[in-house]
Amino acid sequence: MAVKAVISVSLDDLTQPTMTLAAPLLSIQPINNTNLDALLKLQLNADQKGFIESIPDCLKEAEEDKRYTPVALCYGQQVAGFAMYGLFNECQTQRVWFDRFLIAQDYQGRGLGKAFALLLLEFLFCHFQCQQVFLSVYPNNHAAIALYHKLGFEFTGEQDINGEQVMSLCS
């Protein structure tokens, strides 16, 4: 699905047509029977698969650890990605984690990663009324790091138990 330009022409002034953009709506949806099958069919590019757990593994982890909330990232009516977030007690404080994040290979290269990340971050800051959001990333996941830097994330100097580098974003 591409963004379509719709041109409307006023009969009063044919010399000044106006243009409006009609784009599918981005949304964050709870995972349910309506979107689960599509979510489980999402595929990553081969070079990205080592950077994130499979969606079934993420869903199993969220079922076992209720601090996680998995969500479907929808582009119009289509499931285009997956994310997981949560609130954790760490370092003698509570931390909001933007934990898992992926855009399916069929939807990459359209700016949807940045758009969905911004949407989810806005939700997290509002929902949790927090001042800071954390994530972790493998040091060789250069594309993700570039995206997170564009969003304003900075490395904290911490590493998680999997050797991923921790980044944070302040509101």
N, C-alpha and C positions, 0 to 999 in steps of 0.2 A: 504494500500500500504506500503510495507516494502522496505527498502534500499536493493538493490540486488548487490551482488558482481559478477562482470563479469571477468572471467579468460581468458586471451588471451595467447596463446602459440606461441612462435616464432619457426618456423621450423628449424632455424639455431642453436638454442640452447634449446633443450627440457628439459635441467636440470634447466633452470631459467625462469619459467613462470612468467608473470607479472600480477598484479591484479589492476583493476581500479574499482572505485565505480560508479554505475549508480543510481542516486537518482532523484526523481521528483524535479522540480524547485519550489522554494518558490517565490511567487509573491504577491504584493499588487495591487489590481485591483479596479478601480472605480466601483461603483454599477450601474448595467445596466440591461436591459431586459434579457441578457444572463445568469446572475448569481443570479438575485433577487429571483427566486423560490427556488433555492438550499440554498441560504442564510436564507430565512425565515423558512426552514425546520431544521436548525441546532438546536440541543438540548444540554443542559448542564446537568451535573450530578445534581441530586435533591438537594444535599447539597450546590450547588453553586448558585442556582437560586436567592437567596436573596441578592446576592452581586452585581448584575448588572441588569439594566433595560432590558426588552425584546427587541429583535431586532426591531420589529415594533414600539415600543415606541421610541427607539433611532432614527430611520429613521424619525419619525414624528417630533421629537425635532430638528433634523438637517434641516428638511424642514422649520421649523418655525424660526430657528436661523442659519443664513447662515455662522456664524463663524465656525460651525462644518463641518467637512468633514468625512462622513462615508465611509469605504472601506471594501472590501471582502479580506480575507486572503486565498490565493489559494495554494494548495499542488498539483503540477502538474496541471491537469485540474479540480480538485475537490475543491469546496469551503470548507475550513476546519475551518474557523474562521471569526471573525468580529472585527473591531476596528473603533474608531472615534477619531479624533484629531482636534485641532483648535488653533487659535491665539486670545488671549483675552487681552484687556486693563485692568490691575488690579494693585493695589498697586502703582499707578502712573508710571507703566512700562508695557511693553508688555510681556506676558507669553505664551509660547507654552505648550499646554496641550496634553498629551497622555491620552486621556480621557476614552474611553471604550475599553475593550480588552477581548476577549474570544476565546477559542479554543473549538470546539464542542467535546462532550464526545467521539465520535468515533475516534477522532484524539489525545486524551490526552494520556500521558504516553510514548510519543515517542520523547520528547525533542523539539516538535514543538513550544510550548509556548515561550521558550527561543529563539529559532531560529527566529520566527516571530517578537518577541519583539526587538531583535537586528536589524533586517532588517528595521522595522518601525522607530526605534530610529535613525539609520543611515540616513534614508530619512528625518526625521524631522530636525535633526541638519543641514543637507545640504540644504534642501528646504527653511527653515526659516532663515538660516545663524545665528542661535542662539547659545548661550553659555550654556543654561540651559533648561531642559525640566521638566515639573511638571506632577504629577498624584496624585490621591487621592484614598485611600483604606480604607475599613472598618477595624477597629482594630482586629476583630475576623476572618478576612480572612487570616489565617496563611499561606496557600499555596501561595497566591499571594504575600504576604509580603516577603516570603522566595525567591521567584523568583526575585522580585524587588531588594532585597538586593544583590543577585548574580549578577545582572546587574549593581550594583554600586549605586543604589538609596539610599538616606538617608532621614530620617524624618526631616522636617523643624521646627516642633513645632506648625505649623498652623493646623487648622481644617477648612473644608469647611462648607457650610450651612447645609449639611446633616449629619454632625458629623463625616465625614470621615477624616482620617489623611492625610495630604499633605506630599508627598515625592518629592525630586528633584534629578536630575542627571546633573552634569556639564560635558561639553565636554572635 
